[in-house]
Structures are given as structure tokens and as C-alpha cells.
Amino acid sequence: MMSTIKSGISNLDKADILIEALPYIQKFSGSTVVIKYGGHAMVDRTLKEKVMLDILLLHTVGIRPVIVHGGGPEINSMLKRVGKESTFIQGLRVTDKETMEIATMVLVGKLNTEIVSMLNNFGGKAVGLNGQDAHLLLADKKPLKLEKDGFVEEVDLGYVGQIKKVTPGIITTLLDQGYIPVISPLAGGEDGENYNVNADTAAGIIAGGLKADKLLLLTDVKGVLQNIENPESLISVISREEVPTMMTEGILQGGMIPKVECAVNALERGVRTVHIIDGRQPHAILLELFTDGGIGTMII
């Protein structure tokens, strides 16, 4: 059941909010927006509902949303339940055959089905996919080399893939027929194997393949901060050309580095703008797209 939210906002204030949103609705109608859905917004039930309703609103006003979801915490939980420990190297999960089977079960059998069900229960038309469907994502084994004591050692990550090709025809077909595609970050390989791929990377490459107008990365931080110790130092707009300097100066740190690299890669593939926003903020998608101030960092 959809939750009922009461607020102290007057009817006149609500009308003003709609008027503020109108030019953005007019501007973005017909555009394709890829949303990478993950983090706390994927765990908290109330936030889940708000994200689904945001996506349905986009769809209702003529925007073409595409969802690419992660599932790391859920995979961790399932592995723990079966008594299997997770090993990470440079943030990448070492994925043997059993881990790959569990990841597929969680991503496709549980999370993808859950997202599709929520959207449809709220009145949407969602269809679940994974990167193996219709050759959407083609990957090969991701290589990793580590240097230790002056020697370079190649590490076997197992069934962790790097995407080599995207064929987004199935997504375009679904969008043209009025559906909302919901995609799990799995990929097929030319070697006949299946691979787990990073959801941020998958979202960026899919957005590039679609030449999407926008890519939204939902995270558990406010966006890119000028000073990582000061949550009020949000940088609202960054140009692609500024990124190397921000790397050198240490403004970009930790988990924000791969997200910004994903954003730059998407821009280079033809995406117009990338938005890094805080998925913990209720209705973050609407606040970023349909208000004058926005709430996150836009990379152009």
C-alpha cells in the first residue's frame, strides 16, 4: 500500500511548487534519463517507495526513465547466511562460481523482481532485464594487477567482468512502447560465462549507449564536496575539464573517485549531464530535476 504523507504546506504553496517545476517538465519531456539506484535508498522501505514514486512521476510527465540497480549489501547478507565470506581486492569482490550464482539469484531473482513489482503496484509499466538479455551487455574477465615488493602480480577476481560492448536496442524498444526498463548489472561473455559488473559502470555505459540526456547516480553522500569534512561545502556544478585538477588537489577522494570517473566516461560517450545526488534525501530525483536549486552535483 502506498503511504499517505501529511504536510503543513498550504495549497497555495503546493501550486507554487508545481509552477516552479513546470519549465523543467516542459524541457525534459521526451528525454531519456538513466537512474543508477543503490545505496541506502535501496534498503530503507520508506525511501524505496519515494524513489519509485519519483520514477513514476517522471514517466507520467513524458520522461523516459531507465533504472540500473546495484545490490552489494543484499549479496553480502545472503553470502553471510550461507556461511561464505566475502573477499574484496581494491573494492572488487572476488567472485567464484558459488558467489556468482548467489549474486545472480539476489540481483535478478530478488531485487530486480522487487523493484519491478513496486513500480507496477503503484501503477507503472516496468519490465525486468539483466545485461545478458538480448546481448545488452558483453563483458570479459576483468584483469587486475597488483605491485608488491617490486613485482607485479596478476590477481584472479573470478567472475568479475569489464564491459566491452553495449547493445541497447532492447531498452529502446521497451521505452518506445511506454515501459520502464529495470536492469540488473550482469553481463554475458564471449567465452559463454556470465559476469557480475559494477552497477555504476553499467549505468554509465548504458546511458552512453542510449545517448541519454541525463545520468543520475544515487549515493549515500550529498554530492561532491569542496571539503570532505564540511557537509555544507557541496559543489553544485563541475565541468569535465575540472576533474583532473580536482583529483590532483585531493578534492575527489575514496568512493567518489570511481563515481566521477563513471560520470566522465558517460559524458565522453554522449550523455549530456551527470548528476550525483543523495539518495537518502526523500524525493531526491524530483528535487534535483524539477527545482531551481537542485540538491546534488551536476557534471557537465
C-alpha positions in Angstrom: 0.0 0.0 0.0 1.2 3.5 -0.8 2.0 5.5 2.3 0.0 8.7 3.0 2.1 11.7 3.8 0.6 14.7 5.5 2.4 18.0 5.4 1.9 21.6 6.7 2.3 23.0 3.2 -0.7 25.1 2.1 -2.5 24.5 -1.2 -1.1 27.8 -2.5 2.5 26.6 -1.7 1.8 23.4 -3.5 0.6 25.3 -6.5 3.8 27.4 -6.4 5.9 24.2 -6.3 4.1 22.9 -9.4 4.7 26.2 -11.2 8.4 26.0 -10.4 8.6 22.5 -11.8 6.6 23.4 -15.0 9.5 24.7 -17.1 11.7 21.7 -16.2 8.9 19.3 -17.1 8.4 21.0 -20.4 12.2 21.0 -21.1 12.8 17.3 -20.2 9.6 15.8 -21.6 10.7 13.1 -24.1 14.2 12.9 -22.8 15.9 9.7 -21.6 17.1 9.6 -18.0 19.2 6.7 -16.7 19.0 6.3 -12.9 21.6 4.2 -11.0 19.7 3.0 -8.0 21.6 1.8 -4.9 22.8 2.7 -1.5 20.6 3.4 1.5 17.7 4.3 -0.8 17.6 0.7 -1.8 17.5 -0.6 1.8 15.1 1.7 3.6 11.4 0.8 2.8 10.1 4.4 3.0 12.9 5.7 0.7 12.2 2.8 -1.7 8.6 4.0 -2.1 9.7 7.6 -2.7 12.2 6.6 -5.3 9.5 4.5 -7.1 7.0 7.3 -7.0 9.6 9.8 -8.3 10.3 7.5 -11.2 6.6 7.1 -11.9 6.1 10.8 -11.9 9.0 11.2 -14.4 7.3 8.6 -16.6 3.9 10.2 -16.3 5.1 13.7 -17.5 6.7 12.2 -20.6 10.3 11.5 -19.4 11.8 8.1 -20.4 13.4 6.6 -17.2 15.7 3.6 -17.2 16.8 2.0 -13.9 20.1 0.2 -13.3 20.3 -1.2 -9.8 23.0 -2.5 -7.5 22.8 -4.9 -4.7 26.0 -5.2 -2.8 24.6 -5.2 0.7 22.0 -7.8 -0.2 24.6 -10.0 -1.7 26.8 -9.7 1.4 23.8 -10.6 3.6 23.0 -13.7 1.5 26.6 -14.9 1.5 26.8 -14.5 5.2 23.6 -16.6 5.6 25.2 -19.5 3.7 28.4 -19.2 5.7 30.5 -17.8 2.8 33.0 -14.9 3.5 33.4 -12.1 1.0 36.9 -11.1 -0.1 37.5 -7.7 -1.6 40.6 -6.5 -3.5 40.7 -2.8 -4.4 37.0 -2.6 -3.7 36.2 -5.5 -6.0 34.5 -8.7 -4.8 36.4 -11.9 -5.6 33.6 -13.9 -7.3 33.9 -17.6 -7.5 31.3 -19.9 -9.2 29.2 -20.2 -6.0 29.4 -16.4 -5.3 28.3 -15.7 -8.9 25.3 -18.0 -8.5 24.3 -16.2 -5.3 24.8 -12.8 -6.8 22.6 -13.7 -9.8 19.9 -15.1 -7.5 19.9 -11.9 -5.4 20.2 -9.4 -8.3 17.8 -11.0 -10.7 15.6 -13.2 -8.6 15.1 -10.9 -5.6 16.0 -7.2 -6.2 15.0 -6.8 -9.8 11.7 -8.6 -9.2 11.0 -6.4 -6.2 11.7 -3.1 -8.0 9.5 -4.2 -11.0 6.7 -5.3 -8.6 6.8 -2.0 -6.7 6.6 0.1 -9.8 3.8 -2.0 -11.2 1.8 -2.0 -8.0 2.0 1.8 -8.0 0.5 1.9 -11.5 3.6 1.8 -13.7 4.6 -0.5 -16.6 8.0 -1.9 -15.6 9.9 -4.7 -17.2 12.9 -6.5 -15.6 16.1 -7.2 -17.6 19.7 -8.1 -17.0 22.7 -7.4 -19.2 22.6 -10.9 -20.6 19.1 -10.2 -22.2 19.3 -9.6 -26.0 23.1 -9.2 -25.7 22.6 -5.9 -23.9 26.0 -6.0 -22.2 29.0 -8.0 -23.4 31.9 -8.4 -21.0 35.1 -10.3 -20.5 37.1 -11.2 -17.4 38.3 -8.1 -15.6 42.1 -8.1 -15.2 43.8 -6.8 -12.1 47.5 -6.4 -11.4 49.0 -5.6 -8.1 52.5 -4.4 -7.3 54.2 -5.9 -4.3 57.9 -5.7 -3.3 58.8 -4.5 -6.8 57.0 -7.4 -8.5 53.7 -7.2 -10.5 51.3 -10.0 -9.7 48.1 -10.7 -11.7 45.1 -11.4 -9.4 42.3 -13.6 -10.4 39.0 -11.9 -9.4 36.9 -14.8 -10.8 33.6 -13.8 -12.5 34.1 -10.1 -12.3 33.6 -8.5 -15.7 34.6 -5.4 -17.6 32.1 -4.3 -20.2 33.3 -4.4 -23.8 30.1 -3.6 -25.7 26.6 -2.3 -25.1 23.7 -3.1 -27.5 20.8 -1.1 -26.1 18.2 -2.0 -28.7 16.0 -3.9 -26.3 15.9 -0.9 -24.0 15.0 1.5 -26.8 12.2 -0.9 -27.9 10.7 -1.0 -24.4 11.0 2.8 -24.0 9.2 3.4 -27.3 6.4 1.1 -26.1 5.9 3.0 -22.9 7.7 0.6 -20.5 10.2 1.4 -17.7 13.2 -0.9 -18.1 14.8 -2.2 -14.8 18.2 -3.6 -15.3 20.5 -5.9 -13.2 24.2 -5.4 -13.7 25.1 -8.8 -15.1 26.7 -9.4 -18.5 27.3 -12.2 -20.8 30.8 -13.1 -22.1 32.0 -14.3 -25.5 33.5 -17.3 -23.6 30.0 -18.4 -22.6 30.4 -17.3 -19.0 28.3 -14.8 -17.1 29.9 -11.9 -15.2 29.0 -9.5 -12.4 29.8 -5.9 -13.3 29.9 -2.7 -11.3 26.5 -1.1 -11.3 27.8 2.5 -11.6 29.9 1.4 -14.6 27.0 -0.4 -16.1 24.7 2.6 -15.7 27.2 4.9 -17.3 27.8 2.6 -20.3 24.1 2.0 -20.8 23.4 5.8 -20.6 26.2 6.3 -23.2 24.8 3.7 -25.4 21.4 5.3 -25.3 22.9 8.8 -25.7 20.8 9.7 -22.6 20.1 13.3 -21.7 20.9 12.6 -18.1 22.5 10.0 -15.8 21.6 10.2 -12.1 23.8 8.4 -9.6 22.0 7.9 -6.3 24.6 7.7 -3.5 24.9 7.9 0.3 26.6 11.4 0.2 25.3 14.8 -0.7 27.5 15.0 -3.8 31.0 16.3 -4.4 32.2 18.3 -1.5 34.9 21.0 -1.7 36.0 19.9 1.8 35.1 16.3 2.7 34.9 17.3 6.4 32.3 20.0 5.7 28.9 18.7 4.5 27.9 22.3 3.7 30.7 22.6 1.0 28.7 21.0 -1.8 29.9 21.8 -5.3 26.7 22.3 -7.4 28.3 22.2 -10.9 31.6 20.7 -12.2 32.8 20.8 -15.8 34.5 17.7 -17.1 37.7 19.7 -17.7 38.0 20.5 -13.9 38.1 16.8 -12.9 41.8 16.1 -13.3 42.7 19.2 -11.2 40.2 18.1 -8.5 41.9 14.7 -8.5 45.4 16.2 -8.1 44.2 18.6 -5.3 42.6 15.8 -3.4 39.1 17.2 -3.6 37.9 13.9 -5.0 38.7 11.1 -2.6 37.7 7.5 -1.8 34.5 6.2 -3.2 33.7 9.5 -5.0 36.6 8.9 -7.5 35.0 5.9 -9.3 31.7 7.7 -9.4 33.2 10.8 -11.0 35.2 8.7 -13.4 32.0 6.9 -14.3 30.4 10.3 -14.9 33.3 11.5 -17.2 33.1 8.2 -19.1 29.4 8.7 -19.6 29.9 12.3 -20.9 32.5 11.1 -23.3 30.0 8.6 -24.6 27.4 11.2 -25.4 25.4 11.7 -22.2 24.6 15.4 -21.7 24.8 15.8 -18.0 25.5 13.5 -15.0 24.1 14.2 -11.5 25.5 12.7 -8.3 22.7 13.0 -5.7 22.0 11.9 -2.1 19.6 9.0 -2.3 18.9 9.3 1.4 17.0 12.6 0.8 13.3 11.8 0.2 12.3 12.6 -3.4 15.9 13.4 -4.3 15.3 12.7 -8.0 12.4 15.3 -8.2 14.4 17.9 -6.2 17.4 17.6 -8.5 15.5 17.7 -11.8 12.5 19.9 -11.1 13.7 22.7 -8.7 15.8 25.8 -9.4 18.5 24.9 -6.8 18.8 21.1 -7.2 20.3 19.1 -4.3 23.4 17.4 -5.7 26.4 17.9 -8.0 25.9 18.2 -11.8 28.8 17.3 -14.0 28.7 18.9 -17.5 
